[in-house]
Amino acid sequence: MWVEDKAKPESNRRTVGMRQHFVNGLVYCTGDMMHFSQYMEDKAFIFQLFEWSMRGVARVILANNPLSGVLILGALVWASPWQALLGTLGLLTSTLTAVIIGQDSEEVSGGLHGFNGMLVSLLMGVCSSAGDWYWWLLLPVFLGGATSTFLYSGLAPLLDKWDLPVAVFPFNMVILLYLACTGSSNPYYPHHPATPLGELESNASQLSLTQLLQGVPLGVGQIYACEDLGPSVLILGATLLYSPLLGSHALLGSGAGTLIYCQGPGPRSVQKI
């Protein structure tokens, strides 16, 4: 009995120690992971570029966590390898352009010069009607990613005077210029035509409660032009890893938008099943 009683406390201590290690590891992976940035300072440039790029991936959804970026990039590969390739190329192009033209090192390492290029390349892929693996699209992806960095560097000093962030303004400018310069009949860069006002399809179908609930994580995934449920849930998980508060706000915003759409004009309704 004495041997069994002695073994139980040792087993309990081992279990508590494993739980503590797990909690410490989880805490280390949350937030900005500044300790990881300090660890990477003396590493080779290629490894630093990987960290900067992963932070740039997460910056699209206002997170600053390289592990979140890895999870989000994995979700994009899961949803569409072609889209993931375009996003990665745009991300790398904009980040390397910032390094070459000598942008602020803290901004580069924080991923602030990567997310605009990634958004530009993702939207180019979504808007293109040429289908996946259309290699001509790589040229505007490279040019658009680099241009977004030049626009960021030019707008930052101007907007700083009014204490305004540059945010995704370069992305919006580049993608609008790209769409304006191309069209549905462009021989090299055709994209889907916009639906004229007044010609929207009637939405007379009934939405089930299950579809409504699926629309909430899908709304989060749409930030990365992702339309699949599984990858969208993974993107949401990456956001929660960085900050449960940010992830909760993303869910609330997506849920509010979904409900407003269902209650908006038109014969839409929700059917419980």
Order of alpha helices (4+ residues) and beta strands (2+ residues): alpha-alpha-alpha-alpha-alpha-alpha-alpha-alpha-alpha-beta-alpha-alpha-alpha-beta
